[in-house]
Amino acid sequence: GFLFENKNIFSFLYLDVSKSGSILNLKNMLKKNGVKLNLVIQNAGISALDNDKDDLNALSLDIADLRHVYEINLFGLIETNNVFMELMSENSSIALISSTMGLPIRDSYLNASYRLTKRSVIQFAKQAALQLKAENKNIAILSLHPGSVITDLNPTGKITAEQSAKNIALLLSNDLRASIYQINGSFWSYDEENKLWKCIE
């Protein structure tokens, strides 16, 4: 839900990041109700059009599948971010969930669509941070890898979704915001072994 002056004024709201109309409808509804956002976390992400069939080979990508993954993981993320920018308050923060699978050190021909989009998310955060600096806007933006989280797609993960949410809340807390803003646009990764966040690039 949305908290406004410590009151829950909306129940959970519908948003389909692959549809421009859905993004605009939600933004307009929030704007009409005078909502300003202090924190946005974008977590939408898929690995394939068919969840039972992850793409496995970079040279055998199905282009329709690749386009669909880009629509959700990158195009929808960028459009949502840019449309919602109008609602961001000063001293606010934006977190874009990415993955270490988007880093060159983890390059592989496997899961190619996912890797391509997650690398692009990391790069988008960097470019957005440069623009925010040029426009003198005090908005922190970062991309992050939440660690190896136990999900349907990753049943052998090392931390629960609840643990991951607490870790992300700590990273995005007011105490750490100034540090993040100093290296705006950076990519952060949670190290489950040492239980700490690391700025990777």
C-alpha positions as CSV (number, residue, x, y, z in Angstrom):
1,G,0.0,0.0,0.0
2,F,0.9,3.7,-0.1
3,L,1.7,5.6,3.1
4,F,0.9,9.3,3.1
5,E,1.5,11.2,6.3
6,N,1.7,7.9,8.1
7,K,-1.8,6.8,6.9
8,N,-2.4,4.0,4.4
9,I,-4.5,5.9,1.9
10,F,-4.5,3.3,-0.9
11,S,-4.7,-0.4,-1.0
12,F,-2.3,-2.2,-3.3
13,L,-2.4,-0.6,-6.7
14,Y,-2.2,-2.2,-10.1
15,L,0.7,-1.5,-12.4
16,D,1.7,-3.3,-15.6
17,V,5.1,-1.9,-16.5
18,S,4.8,-3.3,-20.0
19,K,1.8,-1.0,-20.8
20,S,2.3,2.8,-21.1
21,G,-1.4,3.4,-20.2
22,S,-1.1,1.5,-16.9
23,I,2.0,3.5,-16.0
24,L,0.4,6.8,-16.8
25,N,-2.9,5.9,-15.1
26,L,-1.1,5.2,-11.8
27,K,1.0,8.3,-12.0
28,N,-2.0,10.5,-12.7
29,M,-4.0,9.0,-9.9
30,L,-1.2,9.6,-7.4
31,K,-0.6,13.1,-8.7
32,K,-4.4,13.9,-8.4
33,N,-4.2,12.8,-4.8
34,G,-1.2,15.0,-4.1
35,V,1.2,12.1,-3.5
36,K,5.0,12.8,-3.6
37,L,7.3,9.8,-3.5
38,N,10.3,9.5,-1.2
39,L,11.3,6.0,-2.3
40,V,10.6,3.9,-5.4
41,I,11.9,0.3,-5.8
42,Q,11.5,-1.3,-9.1
43,N,11.5,-5.1,-8.9
44,A,9.7,-6.3,-12.0
45,G,11.8,-8.9,-13.9
46,I,11.5,-12.1,-15.9
47,S,14.0,-14.4,-17.6
48,A,11.9,-15.6,-20.5
49,L,8.5,-15.4,-22.1
50,D,7.7,-18.9,-20.9
51,N,8.9,-19.3,-17.3
52,D,9.4,-23.0,-17.8
53,K,11.8,-22.3,-20.7
54,D,14.7,-20.0,-19.8
55,D,16.7,-19.0,-22.8
56,L,19.9,-21.0,-22.7
57,N,22.1,-20.1,-25.7
58,A,23.1,-16.6,-26.8
59,L,23.2,-17.6,-30.5
60,S,19.8,-19.3,-30.4
61,L,17.7,-16.6,-28.8
62,D,14.1,-16.4,-29.9
63,I,13.7,-12.7,-30.9
64,A,10.1,-12.5,-29.8
65,D,11.1,-13.9,-26.4
66,L,14.1,-11.5,-26.2
67,R,11.8,-8.5,-27.0
68,H,9.3,-9.6,-24.3
69,V,12.1,-9.8,-21.6
70,Y,13.4,-6.4,-22.6
71,E,9.8,-5.0,-22.4
72,I,9.5,-6.0,-18.8
73,N,13.1,-5.8,-17.5
74,L,14.3,-2.6,-19.2
75,F,11.8,-0.7,-21.3
76,G,9.0,-0.9,-18.7
77,L,11.5,0.0,-16.0
78,I,12.8,3.0,-17.8
79,E,9.4,4.3,-18.8
80,T,8.0,3.8,-15.2
81,N,11.1,5.6,-13.8
82,N,10.8,8.5,-16.1
83,V,7.1,9.0,-15.8
84,F,7.2,8.7,-12.0
85,M,10.1,11.2,-11.8
86,E,7.5,14.0,-11.8
87,L,6.3,12.7,-8.4
88,M,9.7,12.4,-6.8
89,S,10.4,14.7,-3.9
90,E,13.7,16.3,-3.1
91,N,16.0,14.0,-1.1
92,S,14.2,10.9,-2.5
93,S,15.7,7.6,-3.6
94,I,15.2,5.2,-6.5
95,A,16.4,1.6,-6.4
96,L,16.4,-0.5,-9.6
97,I,16.8,-4.3,-8.9
98,S,19.4,-5.7,-11.2
99,S,21.7,-8.7,-10.8
100,T,25.4,-9.7,-10.7
101,M,24.5,-11.7,-13.8
102,G,24.6,-8.4,-15.6
103,L,28.3,-7.9,-14.7
104,P,31.1,-8.7,-17.2
105,I,32.8,-10.9,-14.5
106,R,29.8,-13.2,-14.7
107,D,29.5,-13.4,-18.5
108,S,28.1,-16.6,-19.9
109,Y,26.1,-17.6,-23.0
110,L,23.5,-19.0,-20.6
111,N,20.4,-17.0,-19.8
112,A,21.4,-14.5,-22.3
113,S,18.2,-12.4,-22.4
114,Y,18.2,-11.9,-18.6
115,R,21.9,-11.0,-18.6
116,L,21.6,-8.5,-21.4
117,T,18.7,-6.6,-19.7
118,K,20.2,-6.6,-16.2
119,R,23.5,-5.1,-17.6
120,S,21.4,-2.4,-19.2
121,V,19.6,-1.6,-15.9
122,I,23.0,-1.1,-14.3
123,Q,24.0,1.3,-17.2
124,F,20.7,3.2,-17.1
125,A,21.2,4.0,-13.3
126,K,24.6,5.4,-14.1
127,Q,23.3,7.6,-17.0
128,A,20.2,8.7,-14.9
129,A,22.5,9.7,-12.1
130,L,24.7,11.9,-14.4
131,Q,21.5,13.6,-15.7
132,L,20.2,14.2,-12.2
133,K,23.6,15.8,-11.3
134,A,23.5,18.0,-14.4
135,E,20.0,19.2,-13.4
136,N,21.0,19.7,-9.7
137,K,18.3,17.3,-8.5
138,N,19.0,15.7,-5.1
139,I,17.6,12.3,-6.0
140,A,19.6,9.2,-5.3
141,I,19.4,6.4,-7.8
142,L,21.2,3.1,-7.7
143,S,21.0,-0.4,-9.1
144,L,21.4,-3.4,-6.8
145,H,21.7,-7.1,-6.6
146,P,19.7,-8.3,-3.5
147,G,21.8,-11.4,-3.0
148,S,20.9,-15.0,-3.8
149,V,17.3,-14.9,-2.7
150,I,15.1,-18.0,-2.4
151,T,12.4,-17.8,-5.1
152,D,10.6,-20.1,-7.5
153,L,13.2,-19.4,-10.1
154,N,16.1,-19.8,-7.5
155,P,15.1,-22.5,-5.0
156,T,18.7,-22.9,-3.9
157,G,19.0,-19.3,-2.8
158,K,20.9,-18.4,0.4
159,I,18.5,-15.9,2.0
160,T,14.7,-15.6,2.3
161,A,12.7,-12.9,0.6
162,E,11.9,-11.4,4.0
163,Q,15.7,-11.2,4.9
164,S,16.3,-9.6,1.5
165,A,13.6,-7.0,2.1
166,K,15.2,-6.1,5.5
167,N,18.6,-5.8,3.8
168,I,17.3,-3.5,1.1
169,A,15.5,-1.4,3.7
170,L,18.8,-0.9,5.5
171,L,20.7,0.0,2.3
172,L,18.0,2.6,1.5
173,S,17.6,4.0,5.0
174,N,18.2,7.7,5.7
175,D,21.4,6.8,7.5
176,L,23.1,5.6,4.4
177,R,21.4,7.8,1.8
178,A,24.1,10.5,1.9
179,S,26.8,7.9,1.2
180,I,24.9,6.4,-1.7
181,Y,24.2,9.9,-3.1
182,Q,28.0,10.6,-3.1
183,I,28.5,7.8,-5.6
184,N,25.1,8.2,-7.3
185,G,24.3,5.7,-10.0
186,S,26.4,2.9,-8.5
187,F,25.7,-0.8,-8.5
188,W,25.4,-2.4,-5.0
189,S,25.5,-6.1,-4.2
190,Y,24.6,-7.9,-1.0
191,D,27.2,-10.3,0.2
192,E,25.3,-13.1,2.1
193,E,28.5,-14.6,3.5
194,N,29.7,-11.4,5.2
195,K,26.2,-10.0,5.6
196,L,27.0,-6.6,4.1
197,W,26.4,-4.4,1.1
198,K,29.3,-3.7,-1.4
199,C,29.5,-1.0,-4.0
200,I,30.7,-2.9,-7.1
201,E,30.8,-0.2,-9.8
